[in-house]
Amino acid sequence: MLNVLIVVLVLVAILVFMSIKVLREYERGVVFFLGRFQSVQGPGLIIVIPVIQQFVRVDLRTVFMDVPSQDVISKDNVSVKVNAVLYFKVVDPERAVIQIEDYYGATSQLAQTTLRSVLGQHDLDEMLSEREKLNQDVQEIVDTHTDPWGIKVINVEIKHVDIDSTMVRAIARQAEAERERRAKVINAEGEFQAAQKLLEASQIIAKQPQALQLRYLQTLNDIAGVNNSTVVFPIPMDIIQPLLDRVGEKKPGTS
């Protein structure tokens, strides 16, 4: 009789031990009663009756997932390899367990196909220069598809866009040609602005002839300050004309 009592006590102790579950702050337990969903419990201490109840532990922390390198053909027919990292978390443990068999694997596969689909709709230049927009597009699409599973996609970041070496050289030549084009445009704009200023100056001088004389004298002063050699220059007639007129007036009186 004593042996039977000991066996019973041992079995009860084992049953109690198996029934006690401890969930951390970031964990939840999805409990099924005879195969049917009963409740989501935790964190803390919960009791799960063996055989009658089943228990699935779900982690609610943010998970980061490396999206493997994908071969992508861009809109302008350039072959590239792109990889990314995906951040997501479980927001509804019930749906994450019931609606999908393996939410981690399913999210990974969905991220890969979405990455190829979205980047294939853009040119290579857009992949390199508009990465933030592409991250947002991929994140919104994956989040929309994972929402029925109780998964929230927090962020998607494209890490690397690997290009073939021949394409790298072609892009370098394109960038050099673009820099030359910009330099020529800037040079042409500078010449155009200089021509406009010269036109304005000529219009002012045409209205005020004295300005031309002052500019002429200033130029002479600059030449004299730089070189000490003799400078031969023509004298404008409008400067010496008054002297010639005076000389002409005195000649009749002296004869």
Number of C-alpha atoms within 10 A of each C-alpha: 6 7 8 9 10 11 12 12 12 12 12 12 12 11 14 14 11 13 14 13 16 14 17 11 12 12 17 23 23 21 21 17 15 11 10 10 15 14 13 18 18 18 15 12 12 14 16 20 15 13 8 10 17 18 20 13 17 19 17 17 13 15 14 14 16 15 22 15 18 16 15 20 19 21 14 12 12 14 17 21 16 22 19 20 15 22 16 22 17 23 18 18 23 21 17 22 17 13 13 15 11 12 18 16 11 13 21 17 14 16 26 20 13 17 28 20 15 16 23 21 15 17 15 22 12 15 20 12 10 12 17 13 12 21 19 13 17 25 23 15 16 24 22 12 15 20 16 14 24 21 24 21 25 15 17 25 19 18 14 13 17 14 15 11 9 9 13 12 11 11 15 12 12 12 12 12 12 12 12 12 12 12 12 12 12 12 12 12 12 12 12 12 12 12 12 12 12 12 12 12 12 13 11 13 15 12 9 11 10 11 14 14 15 11 12 13 12 12 11 13 11 10 13 13 8 8 9 8 8 7 9 6 7 5 9 10 9 9 10 10 11 11 11 11 10 10 11 11 11 10 9 8 7 6 5
